[in-house]
Every structure is written in structure tokens, then in C-alpha cells.
Amino acid sequence: MKGLKKQRRVQVILVAVVALVASTALIGYAMRDGINFFRSPSQVMAEPPEPTEVFRIGGLVSDGSIVRGQGAEVSFSVTDGGATVPVVYVGVLPDLFEENQGMVGTGRYINGVFEATEILAKHDETYMPKEVIDALKEQGVYQEVES
């Protein structure tokens, strides 16, 4: 009788381990397209990503770089003080999007141009994503705003 209980306990533990491994694998597979890594313009220029890789880029919109094209197409440059990356976006920009302000874009880096599918801009006077602030501080460009 003791051997049967021990065997049953081992079977339950093995089934639990297999279920845990399977659920972890399924969660990882489901999230593979939902994870976007952040890069600063300096990182993009130092190590250009593959054209198939979707990632986020952030920095300040370069002064005088916003050019509106046909329809909803907009091109501009984003900088972190160390490097500048040209960006092309088709769509409606956020209301608070403007030159010398922080932004984060999601998209792909293809043939030397970041083709954005989404653009996010600051939402109040002092907001900027932590990754953008860190990248700007690293380049010596960021200055904290006094409240």
C-alpha cells in the first residue's frame, strides 16, 4: 500500500511539472510579438537592428526637423544629443507633439530610416519616459525642469 501512495505522489508531481513547463512555454510564445525593446538614437546608430525587428526609440524631436508630406505623412528627426535618427510616420500625431519635446515611437529601422507605426508624446509639462531621460542624461543633454 505504501508503494502505491508513493507512486501516485510521484505521478502528481510529474504532471504538475509538465503543466508548469507547458504553461510557461505558451505564455512566452503568446508574448513574443508584444515585447518591444527600447533604444536611444545613439544605440540605433551604433548597432543598427535588423529590418524585421520591432522596437521603441525615444528622444527629443530635433529643432526644425518636422516636415509634413502628402496626406498624413510626417517626417522628423529624433535625437539624444549623441546621434540623430530620421523618422517617417503616417498617421495623426498626438496633440502635444512638437519640436524639442520628448517622444517615443514604435516601429522598424529600415534603410537608415525609422518607420514608425505609433508615436507617443509627453502628456504634461514635465513627463518623459524614464528610458528617454536616462539616454539623454548619458549624452549630457538632459536638464531637469524645476517645478
PyMOL commands that set and color helices and strands:
alter all, ss='L'
color gray80, all
select helices_A, chain A and resi 2-31+41-46+130-139
alter helices_A, ss='H'
color red, helices_A
select strands_A, chain A and resi 37-39+55-61+67-68+73-79+84-90+102-110+113-121
alter strands_A, ss='S'
color yellow, strands_A
deselect
rebuild
show_as cartoon
